[in-house]
């Protein structure tokens, strides 16, 4: 019974979401215009941090090889 109930509730919620998305399309696009730059900035910062970390690891590995 639980699987059928979760399937029914999920279908109803998805249908309501689609209806509301159609009704509030302009607001949805306005929200996306605000979120996308923030996500890009966050992704860029994470990428820079990962790159710096990789440079540090490479430098540390190079120092370890020189000591041996």
C-alpha positions as CSV (number, residue, x, y, z in Angstrom):
1,X,0.0,0.0,0.0
2,X,2.9,2.4,0.8
3,X,4.4,2.1,-2.7
4,X,1.1,2.9,-4.4
5,X,0.4,5.8,-2.1
6,X,3.9,7.3,-2.7
7,X,3.4,6.9,-6.5
8,X,0.0,8.6,-6.3
9,X,1.2,11.4,-4.1
10,X,4.3,11.9,-6.2
11,X,2.2,12.1,-9.4
12,X,-0.2,14.6,-7.9
13,X,2.6,16.8,-6.6
14,X,4.4,16.7,-10.0
15,X,1.1,17.6,-11.8
16,X,0.5,20.5,-9.4
17,X,4.1,21.7,-9.9
18,X,3.7,21.7,-13.7
19,X,0.4,23.6,-13.4
20,X,2.0,26.2,-11.1
21,X,5.1,26.4,-13.3
22,X,2.8,27.2,-16.3
23,X,0.9,29.8,-14.3
24,X,4.1,31.5,-12.8
25,X,6.4,31.2,-15.9
26,X,7.5,34.8,-15.8
27,X,8.3,34.6,-12.1
28,X,10.2,31.4,-12.7
29,X,12.3,33.0,-15.3
30,X,12.9,36.0,-13.0
31,X,14.1,33.6,-10.3
32,X,16.4,31.9,-12.8
33,X,17.9,35.2,-13.9
34,X,18.9,35.8,-10.2
35,X,20.1,32.3,-9.4
36,X,22.2,31.5,-12.5
37,X,24.9,34.2,-11.9
38,X,25.2,33.2,-8.3
39,X,25.6,29.5,-9.2
40,X,28.2,30.4,-11.8
41,X,30.2,32.5,-9.3
42,X,30.0,29.7,-6.7
43,X,31.1,27.2,-9.3
44,X,34.0,29.4,-10.3
45,X,35.2,29.9,-6.8
46,X,35.0,26.1,-6.1
47,X,37.0,25.5,-9.3
48,X,39.7,28.0,-8.3
49,X,40.0,26.5,-4.9
50,X,40.3,23.0,-6.4
51,X,43.0,24.3,-8.8
52,X,45.0,25.9,-6.0
53,X,44.7,22.7,-4.0
54,X,45.9,20.6,-7.0
55,X,48.9,23.0,-7.4
56,X,49.8,22.6,-3.7
57,X,49.5,18.8,-3.9
58,X,51.7,18.7,-7.0
59,X,54.3,21.0,-5.4
60,X,54.3,18.9,-2.3
61,X,54.8,15.7,-4.3
62,X,57.7,17.3,-6.1
63,X,59.4,18.2,-2.9
64,X,58.9,14.7,-1.6
65,X,60.5,13.2,-4.7
66,X,63.5,15.6,-4.4
67,X,64.1,14.5,-0.7
68,X,64.2,10.8,-1.7
